Amino acid sequence: MVTSGTRRTRLAPAPNWAGVGTCALPDTDLADPHPVPRRLPYHLLALTTAGHGTVEIDFVVHRCRPGTLLWIRPGQAVRFGIEPGLDASLVSWDRELLSAAEVAGVPVDDLPGPTRWQLAGEDEDAVITEVAQLGVDSARHSSGAVAGALLRHQLAVLLLRIALLTRAGDGGGTTSESRTFARFRRDLEDGHPHSRRVEDYAARIGCSVRTLTRACLAVTGRSAKQVVDDRVALEAQRLLACTDLSVAEIGRRLGFGEPTNFGRFFHREVGLSPGAFRIGAGVQMPAQVAADVADIGARVPAQRLAAD
């Protein structure tokens, strides 16, 4: 960004010394004139304060206007649009910053959890106030145990307010199916690079395959096998869009012994070859990677094979 004839370095919206940080979108490298998907290792809240635009989270486009609140979780693929005039207040914090007791009931560890809210009325006023005060105190304090505790407490209050928004939207109830699904999804976050067998996940969380499938159908309308494959396909999309790893290497990371098997799986789940998806995501690929994905993409049949 060039201002008054001088170049101002824009930084990533990373947490500061206390594990939490605030900044404005135009002051970060997320506001790049040529945006590409990227993954952040920490949580990021984006509260739109001015203008209209779009933010892409895990390849889903969210339209933003004043009062739009987005929660980007660690590891998600995010790309802010290039629309002029879009501004947002950003709050970032380390994944392990807050204890469970500080944020009881908040879906902090629910990495596929709620993403977007359109705030209005008292809810909007309260969230704006919390974000603004957190920004003021982050700027005022640069060290100290008491100041660090204050910033963490303010973040916890902000997240508790967001949790109340989420609960108001879903009724706040829990069932045995939802609890089983929550355990399964947490296990799936760590296990998806190693296994796509529903039997493995059912055994780890201590239930039958039938119980797990029933829970998935009740919560998502999809079978347990479909939920597993959805997660693996999402990780594949993230790696294709946000890294220059070869298709073969991505397949190996996700447990596929042969690139062709990975290619078939990806084509079946996403509807494109890995190479076509990567090009569509706008990633600049080294020549050898481009040749790799083009070659594998040309050999991907559309039908599902049992060997997948």
C-alpha positions as CSV (number, residue, x, y, z in Angstrom):
1,M,0.0,0.0,0.0
2,V,1.4,3.4,-1.0
3,T,0.5,6.4,1.1
4,S,1.7,10.0,0.6
5,G,4.6,8.9,-1.5
6,T,5.9,6.3,1.0
7,R,5.4,2.6,1.1
8,R,3.8,1.2,4.2
9,T,4.6,-2.5,4.9
10,R,1.4,-4.4,5.5
11,L,1.6,-7.3,7.9
12,A,-0.4,-10.4,8.5
13,P,-3.1,-10.0,11.1
14,A,-1.2,-12.2,13.6
15,P,-1.8,-12.3,17.4
16,N,0.5,-10.1,19.4
17,W,2.5,-10.7,22.5
18,A,-0.6,-11.6,24.6
19,G,-1.8,-14.1,22.1
20,V,-4.5,-11.8,20.8
21,G,-4.3,-8.9,18.3
22,T,-6.4,-6.4,16.5
23,C,-6.0,-4.4,13.3
24,A,-7.9,-3.0,10.3
25,L,-8.2,-5.1,7.1
26,P,-6.5,-2.4,4.8
27,D,-3.4,-2.5,7.1
28,T,-2.8,-6.2,6.4
29,D,-1.6,-8.3,3.6
30,L,-5.0,-9.9,3.3
31,A,-6.0,-6.8,1.4
32,D,-3.8,-7.8,-1.5
33,P,-4.7,-6.4,-5.0
34,H,-4.2,-9.9,-6.4
35,P,-5.6,-12.2,-3.7
36,V,-5.0,-15.9,-3.6
37,P,-6.3,-18.4,-1.0
38,R,-4.2,-18.8,2.1
39,R,-4.4,-20.7,5.4
40,L,-3.9,-19.0,8.8
41,P,-2.6,-21.0,11.8
42,Y,-4.8,-19.0,14.2
43,H,-8.4,-17.8,14.6
44,L,-9.6,-14.6,12.9
45,L,-12.7,-12.6,13.3
46,A,-13.6,-10.1,10.6
47,L,-16.3,-7.5,11.4
48,T,-17.2,-5.5,8.3
49,T,-17.3,-1.8,9.2
50,A,-17.6,-0.1,5.8
51,G,-18.3,-0.9,2.1
52,H,-19.5,-4.1,0.4
53,G,-17.5,-7.0,-0.8
54,T,-16.8,-10.7,-0.6
55,V,-14.7,-13.1,1.5
56,E,-14.2,-16.7,0.4
57,I,-13.9,-19.2,3.2
58,D,-13.1,-22.8,2.3
59,F,-14.3,-22.0,-1.3
60,V,-17.6,-20.6,-0.2
61,V,-18.2,-17.0,-1.1
62,H,-19.7,-14.8,1.7
63,R,-21.1,-11.4,0.8
64,C,-20.2,-8.7,3.3
65,R,-21.7,-5.4,4.3
66,P,-21.5,-3.3,7.5
67,G,-22.4,-5.6,10.4
68,T,-21.3,-8.8,8.7
69,L,-19.2,-10.9,11.1
70,L,-17.0,-13.7,9.8
71,W,-15.1,-16.3,11.8
72,I,-12.1,-17.9,10.0
73,R,-10.8,-20.9,11.9
74,P,-7.2,-22.3,11.9
75,G,-6.4,-24.1,8.7
76,Q,-9.4,-22.8,6.6
77,A,-8.6,-21.4,3.2
78,V,-9.5,-17.7,3.1
79,R,-9.4,-15.1,0.4
80,F,-10.6,-11.5,0.8
81,G,-12.1,-9.9,-2.3
82,I,-10.5,-7.0,-4.1
83,E,-13.6,-4.8,-4.0
84,P,-12.6,-1.1,-3.3
85,G,-13.9,0.4,-0.1
86,L,-14.3,-2.8,1.9
87,D,-13.1,-2.4,5.4
88,A,-13.2,-4.6,8.5
89,S,-11.9,-4.8,12.0
90,L,-9.9,-7.9,12.5
91,V,-9.4,-9.8,15.8
92,S,-6.9,-12.7,15.8
93,W,-5.9,-15.1,18.6
94,D,-3.8,-18.2,19.1
95,R,-5.7,-21.5,19.0
96,E,-4.7,-22.6,22.5
97,L,-5.0,-19.2,24.1
98,L,-8.2,-19.6,26.1
99,S,-9.1,-22.4,28.5
100,A,-12.3,-24.4,28.2
101,A,-13.5,-22.8,31.5
102,E,-13.0,-19.3,30.1
103,V,-15.2,-19.9,27.0
104,A,-17.6,-22.6,28.2
105,G,-20.1,-23.3,25.4
106,V,-18.2,-21.4,22.7
107,P,-17.4,-23.5,19.6
108,V,-13.7,-22.5,19.6
109,D,-12.5,-26.0,18.8
110,D,-15.3,-26.7,16.4
111,L,-13.1,-26.0,13.3
112,P,-15.9,-26.5,10.8
113,G,-18.3,-24.5,13.0
114,P,-20.5,-21.4,12.3
115,T,-18.9,-18.9,9.9
116,R,-21.1,-15.9,9.2
117,W,-23.6,-13.7,11.1
118,Q,-25.3,-10.5,10.0
119,L,-25.5,-8.4,13.1
120,A,-28.3,-6.0,13.9
121,G,-29.7,-4.0,16.8
122,E,-28.4,-4.7,20.3
123,D,-26.3,-7.6,19.1
124,E,-24.4,-5.5,16.6
125,D,-23.9,-2.7,19.2
126,A,-22.5,-5.1,21.7
127,V,-20.1,-6.9,19.4
128,I,-18.9,-3.5,17.9
129,T,-18.3,-2.2,21.4
130,E,-16.3,-5.3,22.5
131,V,-14.2,-5.3,19.3
132,A,-13.5,-1.5,19.7
133,Q,-12.5,-1.8,23.3
134,L,-10.2,-4.8,22.6
135,G,-8.6,-2.7,19.9
136,V,-8.0,0.2,22.2
137,D,-6.5,-1.9,25.0
138,S,-4.3,-3.8,22.5
139,A,-2.9,-0.5,21.3
140,R,-2.4,0.8,24.9
141,H,-0.6,-2.2,26.4
142,S,2.5,-4.0,25.1
143,S,3.5,-6.1,28.1
144,G,2.5,-7.2,31.5
145,A,0.6,-10.1,33.1
146,V,-2.3,-8.0,34.1
147,A,-2.6,-6.4,30.7
148,G,-2.4,-9.8,29.0
149,A,-5.1,-11.2,31.3
150,L,-7.3,-8.2,30.5
151,L,-6.9,-8.8,26.7
152,R,-7.7,-12.5,27.1
153,H,-10.7,-11.7,29.2
154,Q,-12.0,-9.2,26.7
155,L,-11.6,-11.8,23.9
156,A,-13.5,-14.4,26.0
157,V,-16.4,-11.9,26.5
158,L,-16.5,-11.3,22.8
159,L,-16.6,-15.0,22.0
160,L,-19.3,-15.6,24.6
161,R,-21.5,-13.0,22.9
162,I,-20.9,-14.7,19.6
163,A,-21.8,-18.1,21.2
164,L,-25.2,-16.6,22.3
165,L,-25.8,-15.5,18.7
166,T,-25.1,-19.1,17.5
167,R,-27.3,-20.6,20.2
168,A,-30.2,-18.3,19.3
169,G,-30.0,-19.5,15.8
170,D,-30.0,-23.3,16.5
171,G,-32.1,-23.5,19.6
172,G,-29.2,-24.5,21.8
173,G,-30.4,-28.0,22.3
174,T,-28.2,-31.2,22.3
175,T,-29.1,-34.8,21.6
176,S,-27.2,-38.0,21.8
177,E,-26.8,-37.9,18.0
178,S,-25.3,-34.4,18.1
179,R,-22.9,-35.4,20.9
180,T,-21.8,-38.4,19.0
181,F,-21.4,-36.4,15.8
182,A,-19.3,-33.8,17.7
183,R,-16.9,-36.4,19.0
184,F,-16.7,-37.9,15.6
185,R,-15.9,-34.6,13.9
186,R,-13.2,-33.8,16.4
187,D,-11.6,-37.2,15.8
188,L,-12.0,-36.7,12.1
189,E,-9.9,-33.5,12.2
190,D,-6.9,-35.4,13.3
191,G,-7.6,-38.8,11.6
192,H,-8.6,-37.9,8.1
193,P,-5.0,-38.0,6.7
194,H,-4.7,-41.6,8.0
195,S,-8.0,-43.3,7.5
196,R,-11.2,-43.0,5.5
197,R,-12.8,-46.1,7.1
198,V,-15.9,-45.4,9.1
199,E,-15.1,-48.5,11.2
200,D,-11.9,-46.9,12.5
201,Y,-13.7,-43.7,13.7
202,A,-16.6,-45.7,15.3
203,A,-14.1,-47.8,17.2
204,R,-12.1,-44.8,18.4
205,I,-15.2,-43.0,19.8
206,G,-16.7,-46.2,21.2
207,C,-19.9,-46.7,19.1
208,S,-21.1,-48.9,16.3
209,V,-20.9,-48.0,12.7
210,R,-24.7,-47.9,12.6
211,T,-24.9,-45.5,15.6
212,L,-22.3,-43.2,14.0
213,T,-24.1,-43.2,10.6
214,R,-27.4,-42.5,12.3
215,A,-25.8,-39.5,14.1
216,C,-24.3,-38.1,10.9
217,L,-27.6,-38.5,9.1
218,A,-29.5,-36.7,11.9
219,V,-27.1,-33.8,12.0
220,T,-26.0,-33.4,8.4
221,G,-28.3,-35.5,6.3
222,R,-25.2,-37.3,5.0
223,S,-23.8,-40.7,5.9
224,A,-20.7,-41.2,8.0
225,K,-18.8,-42.3,4.9
226,Q,-19.9,-39.1,3.1
227,V,-18.8,-36.9,6.0
228,V,-15.4,-38.6,6.0
229,D,-15.0,-38.2,2.2
230,D,-16.2,-34.6,2.5
231,R,-13.4,-33.8,5.0
232,V,-10.7,-35.4,2.9
233,A,-11.9,-33.6,-0.2
234,L,-11.9,-30.3,1.6
235,E,-8.3,-30.8,2.8
236,A,-7.3,-31.7,-0.7
237,Q,-8.9,-28.5,-2.0
238,R,-7.1,-26.5,0.7
239,L,-3.7,-28.0,-0.2
240,L,-4.2,-27.6,-3.9
241,A,-5.2,-23.9,-3.5
242,C,-2.9,-22.8,-0.8
243,T,0.4,-24.7,-1.5
244,D,2.5,-25.6,-4.5
245,L,2.8,-29.3,-3.4
246,S,2.4,-31.7,-6.3
247,V,-0.8,-33.6,-6.7
248,A,1.1,-36.8,-6.0
249,E,2.5,-35.4,-2.7
250,I,-1.0,-34.2,-1.7
251,G,-2.4,-37.6,-2.4
252,R,0.3,-39.2,-0.3
253,R,-0.4,-36.8,2.6
254,L,-4.1,-37.8,2.5
255,G,-3.4,-41.5,2.5
256,F,-3.6,-42.4,-1.2
257,G,-0.8,-44.7,-2.4
258,E,-1.3,-43.9,-6.1
259,P,-1.9,-40.4,-7.7
260,T,-4.5,-41.9,-10.0
261,N,-6.5,-43.2,-7.0
262,F,-6.4,-39.7,-5.5
263,G,-7.3,-38.2,-8.8
264,R,-10.4,-40.4,-9.1
265,F,-11.4,-39.6,-5.6
266,F,-11.1,-35.9,-6.1
267,H,-12.9,-35.9,-9.4
268,R,-15.8,-37.9,-7.9
269,E,-16.1,-35.6,-4.9
270,V,-15.4,-32.2,-6.4
271,G,-16.4,-32.7,-10.1
272,L,-13.0,-31.5,-11.4
273,S,-9.6,-33.0,-11.7
274,P,-7.0,-31.8,-9.2
275,G,-5.2,-29.8,-11.9
276,A,-8.4,-28.1,-13.1
277,F,-9.4,-27.2,-9.6
278,R,-5.9,-25.7,-8.8
279,I,-6.0,-23.6,-12.0
280,G,-9.5,-22.4,-11.1
281,A,-8.4,-21.4,-7.6
282,G,-6.0,-18.9,-9.2
283,V,-2.8,-20.4,-7.8
284,Q,0.4,-19.6,-9.6
285,M,2.1,-23.0,-10.1
286,P,5.7,-23.8,-10.9
287,A,6.1,-25.3,-14.3
288,Q,6.9,-28.8,-13.0
289,V,3.8,-28.7,-10.8
290,A,1.6,-27.6,-13.7
291,A,2.9,-30.4,-15.8
292,D,2.2,-32.9,-13.0
293,V,-1.4,-31.9,-12.4
294,A,-2.2,-31.7,-16.1
295,D,-0.8,-35.2,-16.7
296,I,-2.8,-36.7,-13.7
297,G,-5.9,-34.7,-14.6
298,A,-5.9,-36.1,-18.1
299,R,-5.9,-39.7,-16.7
300,V,-8.8,-39.3,-14.2
301,P,-11.9,-41.3,-15.0
302,A,-15.2,-40.1,-13.8
303,Q,-16.6,-43.3,-12.3
304,R,-16.1,-44.4,-8.7
305,L,-13.9,-47.5,-8.3
306,A,-13.9,-49.8,-5.3
307,A,-10.1,-49.5,-5.1
308,D,-10.5,-45.8,-4.1
